[in-house]
């Protein structure tokens, strides 16, 4: 049931909220890879949007104590010894959704079409969301502590975002903001073309 990894070393999918621009390309990439559809609602990674300039992408954190696995009455969830990814045995899962209640990060999705739950499986060690992110906000890291550090560093962005809003309200820094936005949109456009090219294949 489980694909082999390149090096057998456990990796954590880290999404840096300091870099995330909320473009949703990771959601589309995931939906196409996992479900074969261009529908972000089918994604196993989700974008949470807050105040202006603040976006958070969340997915399975591969928790050390695996509360989702412990909550499953059917023993349908298990953790890969090679990657740490939480995997779902679709034949055992009856969609009771107890694991959804146990997950603190909202990383598990109930699929109405199959009647089972789905969780990020790291795409067998090569996450397609990482490959398609235009801002390189997604990475595979060897230590869970690096994920927590990314969130600590992201607090700086939120402070800067507040200051940027105040500055722009005064009519200052608008040109720089527009230039930066244009550069981001160009990178997003490039990745969109790549995404649709894969969809056509």
C-alpha positions in Angstrom: 0.0 0.0 0.0 3.0 2.3 0.5 5.4 3.6 -2.1 9.1 3.5 -1.4 11.0 6.7 -0.6 14.2 7.9 -2.2 16.3 7.9 0.9 14.0 6.5 3.6 14.4 9.6 5.8 11.4 11.2 7.4 10.4 14.6 6.1 7.9 17.2 7.3 6.0 19.4 4.9 6.7 22.9 6.0 4.6 25.8 4.7 6.2 29.2 5.5 3.4 31.7 6.2 6.0 34.5 5.8 6.3 33.7 2.1 2.7 32.4 1.3 0.8 34.9 -0.9 -2.5 32.9 -0.9 -2.5 32.1 -4.6 -4.0 28.6 -4.1 -1.8 27.0 -6.7 -0.8 24.4 -4.0 -4.5 23.5 -3.7 -4.9 23.0 -7.4 -1.7 21.1 -7.7 -2.8 18.7 -4.9 -6.3 18.2 -6.4 -4.9 17.4 -9.8 -2.3 15.0 -8.4 -4.5 13.2 -5.9 -8.0 13.4 -7.5 -7.4 14.2 -11.2 -9.6 17.3 -11.0 -9.0 21.0 -11.0 -10.9 21.7 -7.9 -9.3 23.2 -4.7 -12.1 21.7 -2.6 -10.5 18.3 -3.3 -7.1 19.4 -2.0 -5.3 18.0 1.0 -3.6 21.3 1.7 -5.7 24.3 2.5 -5.2 28.1 2.4 -6.5 30.0 5.3 -6.9 33.7 4.6 -6.9 36.3 7.3 -6.4 40.1 7.3 -4.8 41.7 4.2 -1.4 40.2 3.2 -1.8 37.3 5.7 -2.2 33.8 4.3 -1.6 30.5 6.0 -1.4 27.1 4.2 -2.1 24.2 6.4 -1.7 20.4 5.9 -0.9 17.3 8.0 1.8 18.0 10.6 2.6 14.3 11.2 2.1 14.8 14.9 4.3 12.8 17.2 1.4 11.5 19.3 -0.9 11.0 16.2 -4.3 11.8 17.8 -6.0 11.0 14.5 -4.7 7.5 14.5 -5.7 7.0 18.2 -9.2 8.3 17.5 -10.0 5.9 14.7 -12.2 3.1 15.9 -11.6 1.1 12.7 -7.8 1.3 12.8 -8.0 2.7 9.3 -5.2 5.2 9.8 -1.5 4.4 10.2 1.8 6.2 10.0 4.4 5.4 7.5 7.7 4.3 9.2 9.6 5.6 6.2 8.1 9.1 5.8 5.9 9.8 8.8 3.0 10.5 6.6 -0.4 9.5 7.9 -2.0 7.0 5.5 -5.6 5.9 5.1 -6.7 2.4 4.5 -9.8 3.1 2.4 -11.1 -0.4 2.9 -11.3 0.0 6.6 -12.3 3.7 6.8 -16.1 4.1 7.1 -16.1 7.9 7.2 -17.0 8.2 10.8 -14.9 11.4 11.0 -13.6 10.9 14.5 -10.2 11.7 13.2 -11.4 15.0 11.9 -12.4 15.9 15.4 -9.1 14.8 16.8 -7.0 16.8 14.4 -6.0 20.3 15.8 -4.9 21.6 12.4 -7.9 20.8 10.2 -5.7 18.8 8.0 -8.1 15.9 7.4 -10.9 16.1 4.8 -14.0 13.9 4.4 -14.5 12.9 0.8 -18.3 12.7 0.1 -17.6 10.9 -3.2 -15.8 8.0 -1.6 -17.2 8.1 2.0 -13.7 8.1 3.4 -11.2 10.6 4.8 -8.2 11.8 3.0 -4.9 13.2 4.4 -1.7 14.5 2.8 0.5 11.5 1.9 3.5 13.7 0.8 3.0 12.4 -2.8 5.4 9.6 -2.1 8.1 12.0 -1.1 7.8 14.5 -3.9 5.0 16.9 -3.0 3.5 18.5 -6.1 2.4 21.5 -4.1 6.0 22.2 -3.3 7.0 22.0 -6.9 4.3 24.4 -8.1 4.6 27.1 -5.3 5.7 30.3 -7.1 7.1 31.8 -3.9 8.9 28.7 -2.7 6.9 28.8 0.6 6.6 25.1 0.8 9.5 22.8 1.6 10.3 19.3 2.9 12.3 19.7 6.1 14.0 17.0 8.3 13.0 18.5 11.6 9.5 19.3 12.9 11.1 22.2 14.8 11.7 24.0 11.5 7.9 24.2 11.0 7.5 25.9 14.4 10.4 28.3 13.6 8.7 29.3 10.4 5.6 30.3 12.3 7.7 32.4 14.7 9.4 34.2 11.8 6.0 34.8 10.2 5.0 37.0 13.1 7.4 39.6 11.7 5.5 39.6 8.4 2.2 40.2 10.2 3.7 43.2 12.0 5.2 44.5 8.7 1.8 44.0 7.0 0.1 46.2 9.5 2.7 48.9 9.1 2.4 48.6 5.3 -1.4 49.2 5.5 -0.9 52.3 7.6 1.8 53.6 5.2 -0.4 53.0 2.2 -3.4 54.6 3.9 -1.2 57.7 4.0 -0.5 57.5 0.3 3.1 56.3 0.7 4.7 53.1 -0.6 1.9 52.4 -3.1 4.3 52.2 -6.1 6.6 49.8 -4.4 3.6 47.6 -3.4 2.3 47.6 -7.0 5.7 46.6 -8.4 6.1 43.8 -5.9 2.5 42.6 -6.6 3.2 42.6 -10.3 6.3 40.5 -9.8 4.4 38.0 -7.7 1.6 37.8 -10.3 4.1 37.1 -13.0 5.5 34.2 -11.0 2.0 32.9 -10.4 1.1 33.2 -14.1 4.2 31.1 -15.0 3.2 28.4 -12.5 -0.4 28.5 -13.8 0.8 27.8 -17.3 2.8 24.9 -15.9 -0.2 23.6 -14.0 -2.6 23.7 -17.0 0.0 22.1 -19.2 0.1 19.1 -16.8 -3.7 19.1 -16.8 -3.9 18.7 -20.6 -1.6 15.7 -20.6 
